[in-house]
């Protein structure tokens, strides 16, 4: 189990289960980077959040999609 300081429990659970290769910690969550199939990764992340009943949301825009990234934020 990897641990990053100052992350919510829900966000840490997400990181442990999703196991992103690269992510950047931000004030309100993380940016998951380097995804080859961004659409599949986003759907997987949303499914994991729903399954584990985490208080998180997935956010993305065209710029992030262009470099294979999306954000997972605390609500």
N, C-alpha and C positions, 0 to 999 in steps of 0.2 A: 504494500500500500504506500503510494507516494503521498507526501503531505506538503502543502504549500501554506505558509503562515497567513493568517488573517482571511481565510476563505470561510464562507458559511458551510455548515455541515452538509446542506443539500448540494452545494457546488462541489465539495470534496467527494461526496458519494458519486456524483456525475463523473468526475475525472477518473475515479477509481474503476468505474464500470465501463465507461466509453474508451478509456485508455488512449487519449490523443497523443500522437507522436510529438507534435509541437503545439504549444499554446502560450499565449501572452496573458498575464494577469493584469486586469484593469480594475478601476475603482468599483464598478458595479458587477463585475463578473470576469469572464475570460473570453479571449478570441482564440478560436481553434483554427489552426493554419495548416496549409499544405495538403488539403484533401483532394484526391484525384477525382472522385465522383462526388462533387459537392451536393448535388440534389439527393443522392442516396444517403450521404452523411447527415444532412439536415433532417431527413425523415427518420433516420435511426436515432438521432439525438432527441427528437420530439417524442418518439415512441418510448425511449428509455425514461425520459422525464415523466411521461404519463404513467408508465408501468410502476415506477418507484414512487409516484406521487410526490415529486419534488417541487418545491416552490421556485421554479425557474422558468425562463422562457427563452426561445431561440429567436435571434434577430439577425437579419442579413440585408444587404443591399447589392446593387449591381457592381459597385466597385469591389466589395469584398469577394463576391462570387468570381470576379475576374482573376483573383489570385488564390482561389480555393480556400476561402475562410468564411467563418460565421461566428457570431457571438452567442454566448450563453450567459444570461443575466439573471440576477436574483430579482424577485418581484418585490 
